[in-house]
Amino acid sequence: MEVIVRKAVCSDKNTFVDFAVKLSKFSRDNHTDKSKNDDYNLVVKSVQKKAEVTFNNRSENTMILIAELEGKTVGYTLSRIFQQVDTSDNGTGMMGLLDEIYVDDIARGFGLGQRLLDESIKWMKERGINRVKLHVYSWNNNAKKVYERNGFKEYAVSYEKFI
């Protein structure tokens, strides 16, 4: 199987937007029914708009990678470098954020998620970043295993309650 991970180019804009929506739908499908009390069509339109803005405004501090399997695009990652705010009690300075990562069901198990993660971290290291954060939903056990296997540790926990 030919596996390629490459930096996004201008012609990847629609692919990036489509994957952002796929990631949203994947998350939506796994959330509890209680959290689905909105008009998801409006959410999708907002996700599309945000993805377009992100793609159009990428800079030297934004990396979008595209994963291909046998010539078909099957995944992506969005990584960023940003300045922590001066009031951060957990450290200031430049930080990496693995903002989004997604691989299609048909391409899972070929190491693409690992390659996307590795390339994103490599990009950050090359820019002098020594701390990377990411967010993962509590129900996404497969992703949590991958991140923990790669040295990520649980740092903060978010709670919610329906009232």
FENBEL-V464454 format. One record per residue. N is the residue number from 1. RES is the residue in one letter. BURIAL is b if it has 16 or more other C-alpha atoms within 10 Angstrom, else e. Layout:
N | RES | BURIAL
N | RES | BURIAL
//
This chain:
1 | M | e
2 | E | e
3 | V | b
4 | I | b
5 | V | b
6 | R | e
7 | K | e
8 | A | b
9 | V | e
10 | C | e
11 | S | e
12 | D | b
13 | K | b
14 | N | e
15 | T | b
16 | F | b
17 | V | b
18 | D | b
19 | F | b
20 | A | b
21 | V | b
22 | K | b
23 | L | b
24 | S | b
25 | K | e
26 | F | e
27 | S | e
28 | R | e
29 | D | e
30 | N | e
31 | H | e
32 | T | e
33 | D | e
34 | K | e
35 | S | e
36 | K | e
37 | N | e
38 | D | e
39 | D | e
40 | Y | e
41 | N | e
42 | L | e
43 | V | e
44 | V | b
45 | K | e
46 | S | e
47 | V | b
48 | Q | b
49 | K | e
50 | K | e
51 | A | b
52 | E | b
53 | V | e
54 | T | b
55 | F | b
56 | N | e
57 | N | e
58 | R | e
59 | S | e
60 | E | e
61 | N | e
62 | T | b
63 | M | b
64 | I | b
65 | L | b
66 | I | b
67 | A | b
68 | E | b
69 | L | b
70 | E | e
71 | G | e
72 | K | e
73 | T | b
74 | V | b
75 | G | b
76 | Y | b
77 | T | b
78 | L | b
79 | S | b
80 | R | b
81 | I | b
82 | F | e
83 | Q | e
84 | Q | e
85 | V | e
86 | D | e
87 | T | e
88 | S | e
89 | D | e
90 | N | e
91 | G | e
92 | T | e
93 | G | e
94 | M | b
95 | M | b
96 | G | b
97 | L | b
98 | L | b
99 | D | e
100 | E | b
101 | I | b
102 | Y | b
103 | V | b
104 | D | b
105 | D | e
106 | I | e
107 | A | b
108 | R | e
109 | G | e
110 | F | e
111 | G | e
112 | L | b
113 | G | b
114 | Q | e
115 | R | e
116 | L | b
117 | L | b
118 | D | e
119 | E | b
120 | S | b
121 | I | b
122 | K | e
123 | W | b
124 | M | b
125 | K | e
126 | E | e
127 | R | e
128 | G | e
129 | I | b
130 | N | e
131 | R | e
132 | V | b
133 | K | e
134 | L | e
135 | H | e
136 | V | e
137 | Y | e
138 | S | e
139 | W | e
140 | N | e
141 | N | e
142 | N | e
143 | A | b
144 | K | b
145 | K | e
146 | V | e
147 | Y | b
148 | E | e
149 | R | e
150 | N | e
151 | G | e
152 | F | e
153 | K | e
154 | E | e
155 | Y | e
156 | A | e
157 | V | e
158 | S | e
159 | Y | e
160 | E | e
161 | K | e
162 | F | e
163 | I | e
//
